[in-house]
């Protein structure tokens, strides 16, 4: 375990910068029981850290980046995952990228800025306060609980849920997935938007104040909203406007979701997609596979891959 005492940083209210970029491993972030920030890798031994990751931990911050897979043959089955413990009172900014792994954050954190980009992994976040947050996921579900601040979410393929939170600005954009918002205080200073191309939107607000409007928009799905007055609400349900034009659209995306999980997460072996994908869709899937291989080889970023896949969709 690598540790750093942060008592002086906490007294001085100095901001601690955390910059993480890894592949093939789950990340768990929690509170420490004292004023120490500590990191413990699941498999990497302390004496061999430099072989596998670029790592530094000092009063200026934590930097961690896994080295490229092709630099050592032993990388093939290595788990780069770790547990990170952060003091409750330590003010911090977090930038985190993870390819092929899950992220769990649980505790109380004063993260003024929080950015996370996950490619192929679920994400669960609880206890981030007074934060300006941005989250990007390609293939995974997102759960947010006990959050306060502004939040922007872009999820290519997965469900999104936000519970027991206070938001001053919210923007949620899903390609294929349901969005559920429950017991949330909306203090909206500007207009906000929750949208999904293929999925349902359910909002149950605890309160809604401010001059901003909340737009709920879905291409193929249902919209259900409670707790927000009509003066602060706008709903666009395109499938209701155009009747049967979008029949089968949601089923197709669910079928593609099954393919993603089978190929990239090892789930659903032996299963078949919910729909029969036509020849032109097979060509599209082939292009998506090529894009994903470019991400895995490090030639393009997950963000660039998301933009490319959106374009061919």
ROVEXRO-696674 format. One record per residue (C-alpha): x, y, z; chain. Coordinates in Angstrom, 3 decimals. Example, Ala and Ser with C-alpha at 12.3 -4.5 7.8 and 13.67 -1.06 7.14 Angstrom:
BEGIN
+----------+----------+----------+-----+
|       c1 |       c2 |       c3 | mol |
+----------+----------+----------+-----+
|   12.300 |   -4.500 |    7.800 |   A |
|   13.670 |   -1.060 |    7.140 |   A |
+----------+----------+----------+-----+
! end
This chain:
BEGIN
+----------+----------+----------+-----+
|       c1 |       c2 |       c3 | mol |
+----------+----------+----------+-----+
|    0.000 |    0.000 |    0.000 |   A |
|    1.276 |    3.491 |   -0.910 |   A |
|    0.296 |    6.286 |    1.526 |   A |
|    0.588 |   10.049 |    1.916 |   A |
|   -0.387 |   12.018 |    5.010 |   A |
|   -2.625 |   14.961 |    4.056 |   A |
|   -3.042 |   16.730 |    7.432 |   A |
|   -1.242 |   19.884 |    6.254 |   A |
|   -3.088 |   19.886 |    2.931 |   A |
|   -6.421 |   19.710 |    4.765 |   A |
|   -5.476 |   22.547 |    7.157 |   A |
|   -4.341 |   24.734 |    4.264 |   A |
|   -7.446 |   23.761 |    2.233 |   A |
|   -5.110 |   23.032 |   -0.645 |   A |
|   -6.666 |   21.266 |   -3.617 |   A |
|   -5.359 |   17.759 |   -4.274 |   A |
|   -5.271 |   16.758 |   -7.960 |   A |
|   -5.993 |   13.162 |   -8.937 |   A |
|   -5.305 |   12.048 |  -12.533 |   A |
|   -5.900 |    8.367 |  -13.365 |   A |
|   -5.921 |    6.477 |  -16.670 |   A |
|   -5.907 |    2.654 |  -16.649 |   A |
|   -7.202 |   -0.342 |  -18.576 |   A |
|   -8.356 |   -3.824 |  -17.537 |   A |
|   -9.224 |   -3.310 |  -13.899 |   A |
|  -11.935 |   -2.222 |  -11.478 |   A |
|  -11.491 |    0.983 |   -9.478 |   A |
|  -12.932 |    1.505 |   -6.006 |   A |
|  -12.713 |    4.900 |   -4.257 |   A |
|  -13.730 |    5.306 |   -0.612 |   A |
|  -12.990 |    7.387 |    2.490 |   A |
|   -9.933 |    6.739 |    4.616 |   A |
|  -10.262 |    6.474 |    8.396 |   A |
|   -7.571 |    9.117 |    8.976 |   A |
|   -5.880 |   11.975 |    7.105 |   A |
|   -3.933 |    9.644 |    4.802 |   A |
|   -4.574 |    9.134 |    1.120 |   A |
|   -3.717 |    5.541 |    0.263 |   A |
|   -3.755 |    3.345 |   -2.829 |   A |
|   -3.615 |   -0.433 |   -2.891 |   A |
|   -3.425 |   -2.401 |   -6.150 |   A |
|   -5.340 |   -5.644 |   -6.499 |   A |
|   -2.534 |   -7.583 |   -8.182 |   A |
|    0.452 |   -5.342 |   -8.819 |   A |
|    3.081 |   -5.808 |   -6.088 |   A |
|    4.591 |   -2.707 |   -4.499 |   A |
|    8.103 |   -3.499 |   -5.735 |   A |
|    6.999 |   -3.859 |   -9.347 |   A |
|    4.714 |   -0.814 |   -9.713 |   A |
|    7.132 |    0.979 |  -12.039 |   A |
|    7.100 |   -1.981 |  -14.430 |   A |
|    3.398 |   -1.658 |  -15.131 |   A |
|    2.285 |    1.917 |  -14.384 |   A |
|    3.567 |    5.484 |  -14.420 |   A |
|    2.902 |    6.417 |  -10.804 |   A |
|    3.517 |    9.368 |   -8.499 |   A |
|    2.001 |   10.338 |   -5.146 |   A |
|    3.092 |   13.519 |   -3.348 |   A |
|    1.702 |   16.790 |   -1.979 |   A |
|    1.035 |   17.965 |   -5.548 |   A |
|   -1.332 |   15.088 |   -6.260 |   A |
|   -1.735 |   11.524 |   -7.482 |   A |
|   -0.912 |   10.524 |  -11.050 |   A |
|   -1.408 |    6.998 |  -12.300 |   A |
|   -1.360 |    5.686 |  -15.862 |   A |
|   -1.091 |    2.061 |  -16.950 |   A |
|    1.602 |    1.409 |  -19.534 |   A |
|    0.757 |    0.030 |  -22.956 |   A |
|   -0.093 |   -3.652 |  -23.121 |   A |
|    2.451 |   -4.448 |  -25.798 |   A |
|    5.392 |   -3.222 |  -23.715 |   A |
|    5.482 |   -6.462 |  -21.679 |   A |
|    4.114 |   -9.929 |  -22.423 |   A |
|    3.048 |  -10.289 |  -18.784 |   A |
|    0.437 |   -7.552 |  -19.296 |   A |
|   -1.874 |  -10.025 |  -21.018 |   A |
|   -3.873 |  -11.139 |  -17.975 |   A |
|   -2.846 |   -8.456 |  -15.489 |   A |
|   -5.472 |   -6.738 |  -13.351 |   A |
|   -4.661 |   -3.020 |  -13.108 |   A |
|   -7.475 |   -2.430 |  -10.601 |   A |
|   -6.959 |   -0.745 |   -7.240 |   A |
|   -8.625 |    0.673 |   -4.114 |   A |
|   -8.103 |    4.378 |   -3.408 |   A |
|   -8.842 |    5.880 |    0.023 |   A |
|   -9.300 |    9.655 |    0.342 |   A |
|   -9.857 |   11.696 |    3.556 |   A |
|  -13.343 |   13.209 |    3.826 |   A |
|  -12.058 |   16.747 |    4.334 |   A |
|   -9.489 |   16.741 |    1.534 |   A |
|  -10.542 |   19.091 |   -1.259 |   A |
|   -9.801 |   17.492 |   -4.597 |   A |
|  -10.252 |   17.410 |   -8.346 |   A |
|  -10.530 |   14.043 |  -10.075 |   A |
|   -9.896 |   13.111 |  -13.708 |   A |
|  -10.386 |    9.416 |  -14.344 |   A |
|  -10.368 |    7.207 |  -17.443 |   A |
|  -10.899 |    3.454 |  -17.421 |   A |
|  -10.996 |    1.094 |  -20.390 |   A |
|  -12.611 |   -2.261 |  -19.664 |   A |
|  -13.342 |   -2.004 |  -15.955 |   A |
|  -15.893 |   -0.797 |  -13.429 |   A |
|  -15.841 |    2.251 |  -11.173 |   A |
|  -17.322 |    2.472 |   -7.666 |   A |
|  -17.161 |    5.619 |   -5.525 |   A |
|  -18.688 |    5.485 |   -2.056 |   A |
|  -18.211 |    7.928 |    0.814 |   A |
|  -18.177 |   11.712 |    1.240 |   A |
|  -15.949 |   13.679 |   -1.123 |   A |
|  -15.348 |   17.393 |   -1.708 |   A |
|  -14.541 |   17.131 |   -5.414 |   A |
|  -14.909 |   20.572 |   -6.980 |   A |
|  -14.358 |   19.008 |  -10.410 |   A |
|  -14.972 |   15.396 |  -11.320 |   A |
|  -14.513 |   13.941 |  -14.797 |   A |
|  -14.835 |   10.230 |  -15.581 |   A |
|  -14.693 |    8.428 |  -18.913 |   A |
|  -15.448 |    4.698 |  -18.941 |   A |
|  -15.348 |    2.352 |  -21.872 |   A |
|  -17.044 |   -0.975 |  -21.202 |   A |
|  -17.855 |   -0.937 |  -17.500 |   A |
|  -20.589 |   -0.014 |  -15.028 |   A |
|  -20.227 |    3.046 |  -12.802 |   A |
|  -21.641 |    3.682 |   -9.305 |   A |
|  -21.057 |    7.059 |   -7.619 |   A |
|  -22.217 |    8.040 |   -4.133 |   A |
|  -21.274 |   10.998 |   -1.990 |   A |
|  -19.706 |   13.590 |   -4.315 |   A |
|  -20.663 |   17.070 |   -3.098 |   A |
|  -20.406 |   20.638 |   -4.406 |   A |
|  -19.049 |   19.372 |   -7.677 |   A |
|  -18.986 |   20.243 |  -11.333 |   A |
|  -19.110 |   16.757 |  -12.838 |   A |
|  -18.955 |   15.235 |  -16.311 |   A |
|  -19.331 |   11.537 |  -16.992 |   A |
|  -18.963 |    9.688 |  -20.286 |   A |
|  -19.728 |    5.996 |  -20.696 |   A |
|  -19.706 |    3.848 |  -23.779 |   A |
|  -21.066 |    0.506 |  -22.616 |   A |
|  -22.276 |    0.383 |  -19.023 |   A |
|  -24.947 |    1.423 |  -16.545 |   A |
|  -24.524 |    4.514 |  -14.371 |   A |
|  -25.868 |    5.017 |  -10.837 |   A |
|  -25.509 |    8.377 |   -9.062 |   A |
|  -26.597 |    8.836 |   -5.426 |   A |
|  -26.176 |   11.566 |   -2.800 |   A |
|  -24.726 |   14.057 |   -5.281 |   A |
|  -24.801 |   17.848 |   -5.222 |   A |
|  -23.665 |   20.270 |   -7.910 |   A |
|  -23.888 |   20.380 |  -11.696 |   A |
|  -23.759 |   17.181 |  -13.728 |   A |
|  -23.444 |   16.268 |  -17.405 |   A |
|  -23.824 |   12.664 |  -18.522 |   A |
|  -23.262 |   11.117 |  -21.950 |   A |
|  -23.993 |    7.378 |  -22.091 |   A |
|  -23.771 |    5.528 |  -25.398 |   A |
|  -25.208 |    2.221 |  -24.281 |   A |
|  -26.646 |    1.768 |  -20.788 |   A |
|  -29.174 |    2.947 |  -18.224 |   A |
|  -28.780 |    6.030 |  -16.026 |   A |
|  -30.228 |    6.535 |  -12.532 |   A |
|  -29.852 |    9.589 |  -10.273 |   A |
|  -31.210 |    9.437 |   -6.701 |   A |
|  -31.300 |   11.542 |   -3.522 |   A |
|  -29.377 |   14.448 |   -5.020 |   A |
|  -29.390 |   18.225 |   -5.455 |   A |
|  -28.665 |   19.547 |   -8.952 |   A |
|  -28.178 |   23.119 |  -10.150 |   A |
|  -27.682 |   22.082 |  -13.749 |   A |
|  -28.285 |   18.720 |  -15.395 |   A |
|  -27.736 |   17.409 |  -18.902 |   A |
|  -28.250 |   13.723 |  -19.646 |   A |
|  -27.839 |   12.267 |  -23.115 |   A |
|  -28.370 |    8.542 |  -23.757 |   A |
|  -28.180 |    6.681 |  -27.033 |   A |
|  -29.721 |    3.456 |  -25.831 |   A |
|  -31.003 |    3.204 |  -22.266 |   A |
|  -33.566 |    4.262 |  -19.694 |   A |
|  -33.148 |    7.337 |  -17.487 |   A |
|  -34.560 |    7.346 |  -13.948 |   A |
|  -34.373 |   10.367 |  -11.631 |   A |
|  -35.830 |    9.964 |   -8.128 |   A |
|  -36.014 |   12.171 |   -5.020 |   A |
|  -33.934 |   14.949 |   -6.568 |   A |
|  -34.038 |   18.674 |   -5.766 |   A |
|  -33.865 |   20.689 |   -8.988 |   A |
|  -32.524 |   24.205 |   -8.358 |   A |
|  -32.314 |   25.266 |  -11.973 |   A |
|  -30.690 |   28.569 |  -12.861 |   A |
|  -30.711 |   27.743 |  -16.581 |   A |
|  -32.470 |   25.393 |  -18.996 |   A |
|  -31.601 |   21.705 |  -18.689 |   A |
|  -32.228 |   18.584 |  -20.730 |   A |
|  -32.662 |   14.837 |  -20.217 |   A |
|  -32.853 |   12.857 |  -23.451 |   A |
|  -32.606 |    9.302 |  -24.752 |   A |
|  -32.928 |    7.967 |  -28.276 |   A |
|  -34.226 |    4.572 |  -27.247 |   A |
|  -35.578 |    4.247 |  -23.715 |   A |
|  -37.975 |    5.519 |  -21.080 |   A |
|  -37.579 |    8.635 |  -18.929 |   A |
|  -38.946 |    8.635 |  -15.364 |   A |
|  -38.565 |   11.737 |  -13.172 |   A |
|  -39.904 |   11.994 |   -9.602 |   A |
|  -38.663 |   15.325 |   -8.240 |   A |
|  -38.475 |   16.170 |   -4.555 |   A |
|  -38.672 |   19.880 |   -5.445 |   A |
|  -38.090 |   22.229 |   -8.349 |   A |
|  -37.052 |   25.884 |   -8.035 |   A |
|  -35.340 |   28.466 |  -10.214 |   A |
|  -36.108 |   30.044 |  -13.550 |   A |
|  -34.722 |   27.261 |  -15.732 |   A |
|  -36.825 |   24.774 |  -17.669 |   A |
|  -36.326 |   21.030 |  -17.787 |   A |
|  -36.766 |   19.383 |  -21.202 |   A |
|  -37.478 |   15.642 |  -21.279 |   A |
|  -37.054 |   14.131 |  -24.733 |   A |
|  -37.209 |   10.578 |  -26.087 |   A |
|  -37.258 |    9.226 |  -29.604 |   A |
|  -38.656 |    5.814 |  -28.742 |   A |
|  -40.006 |    5.353 |  -25.226 |   A |
|  -42.332 |    6.647 |  -22.518 |   A |
|  -41.995 |    9.777 |  -20.383 |   A |
|  -43.323 |    9.949 |  -16.810 |   A |
|  -42.762 |   13.021 |  -14.634 |   A |
|  -43.944 |   14.046 |  -11.151 |   A |
|  -43.032 |   16.926 |   -8.845 |   A |
|  -42.234 |   19.550 |  -11.484 |   A |
|  -44.760 |   22.242 |  -12.347 |   A |
|  -45.710 |   22.767 |  -15.977 |   A |
|  -44.082 |   26.215 |  -16.029 |   A |
|  -40.683 |   24.535 |  -15.530 |   A |
|  -41.296 |   21.510 |  -17.752 |   A |
|  -41.210 |   20.675 |  -21.456 |   A |
|  -41.747 |   17.173 |  -22.876 |   A |
|  -41.028 |   15.859 |  -26.369 |   A |
|  -42.080 |   12.291 |  -27.068 |   A |
|  -41.397 |   11.823 |  -30.763 |   A |
|  -42.696 |    8.245 |  -30.913 |   A |
|  -46.122 |    9.494 |  -29.790 |   A |
|  -46.093 |   12.170 |  -32.485 |   A |
|  -45.303 |    9.828 |  -35.350 |   A |
|  -47.141 |    6.704 |  -34.282 |   A |
|  -45.799 |    3.433 |  -35.676 |   A |
|  -42.882 |    4.928 |  -37.562 |   A |
|  -40.466 |    3.939 |  -34.785 |   A |
|  -41.839 |    0.472 |  -34.049 |   A |
|  -38.962 |   -1.973 |  -33.753 |   A |
|  -36.355 |    0.736 |  -33.185 |   A |
|  -36.103 |    0.036 |  -29.470 |   A |
|  -35.968 |   -3.707 |  -30.028 |   A |
|  -33.122 |   -3.322 |  -32.499 |   A |
|  -31.046 |   -1.329 |  -30.046 |   A |
|  -31.699 |   -3.876 |  -27.295 |   A |
|  -30.430 |   -6.541 |  -29.652 |   A |
|  -27.283 |   -4.532 |  -30.319 |   A |
|  -26.822 |   -4.067 |  -26.579 |   A |
|  -26.799 |   -7.838 |  -26.177 |   A |
|  -24.135 |   -8.099 |  -28.861 |   A |
|  -21.943 |   -5.507 |  -27.131 |   A |
|  -22.118 |   -7.341 |  -23.803 |   A |
|  -21.453 |  -10.708 |  -25.399 |   A |
|  -18.395 |   -9.556 |  -27.323 |   A |
|  -16.809 |   -7.115 |  -24.890 |   A |
|  -17.886 |   -8.248 |  -21.443 |   A |
|  -18.042 |  -12.014 |  -21.777 |   A |
|  -21.713 |  -12.140 |  -20.813 |   A |
|  -24.585 |  -13.860 |  -22.510 |   A |
|  -22.570 |  -16.678 |  -24.081 |   A |
|  -24.788 |  -18.819 |  -26.214 |   A |
|  -27.533 |  -16.202 |  -26.258 |   A |
|  -28.877 |  -14.768 |  -29.469 |   A |
|  -29.898 |  -11.130 |  -29.972 |   A |
|  -33.538 |  -10.188 |  -29.404 |   A |
|  -33.946 |   -9.335 |  -33.084 |   A |
|  -32.640 |  -10.518 |  -36.396 |   A |
|  -30.172 |   -7.910 |  -37.620 |   A |
|  -30.431 |   -7.205 |  -41.313 |   A |
|  -27.457 |   -7.298 |  -43.673 |   A |
|  -26.957 |   -3.539 |  -43.629 |   A |
|  -26.871 |   -3.632 |  -39.813 |   A |
|  -24.213 |   -6.354 |  -39.940 |   A |
|  -22.077 |   -4.012 |  -42.033 |   A |
|  -22.617 |   -1.296 |  -39.465 |   A |
|  -21.641 |   -3.654 |  -36.639 |   A |
|  -18.464 |   -4.543 |  -38.532 |   A |
|  -17.536 |   -0.870 |  -38.649 |   A |
|  -18.291 |   -0.538 |  -34.932 |   A |
|  -16.006 |   -3.515 |  -34.201 |   A |
|  -13.181 |   -1.828 |  -36.115 |   A |
|  -13.661 |    1.358 |  -34.101 |   A |
|  -13.588 |   -0.586 |  -30.833 |   A |
|  -10.368 |   -2.334 |  -31.837 |   A |
|   -8.772 |    1.064 |  -32.496 |   A |
|   -9.700 |    2.158 |  -28.964 |   A |
|   -8.305 |   -1.012 |  -27.412 |   A |
|   -5.025 |   -0.590 |  -29.292 |   A |
|   -4.785 |    3.019 |  -28.077 |   A |
|   -4.975 |    4.597 |  -31.542 |   A |
|   -8.087 |    6.641 |  -30.710 |   A |
|   -9.750 |    7.685 |  -27.441 |   A |
|  -13.067 |    6.423 |  -26.120 |   A |
|  -14.516 |    9.889 |  -26.690 |   A |
|  -13.451 |    9.820 |  -30.351 |   A |
|  -14.904 |    6.314 |  -30.705 |   A |
|  -18.225 |    7.498 |  -29.310 |   A |
|  -18.402 |   10.319 |  -31.862 |   A |
|  -17.605 |    7.907 |  -34.731 |   A |
|  -20.223 |    5.379 |  -33.647 |   A |
|  -22.831 |    8.103 |  -33.262 |   A |
|  -22.080 |    9.189 |  -36.820 |   A |
|  -22.664 |    5.722 |  -38.306 |   A |
|  -25.780 |    5.236 |  -36.238 |   A |
+----------+----------+----------+-----+
! end
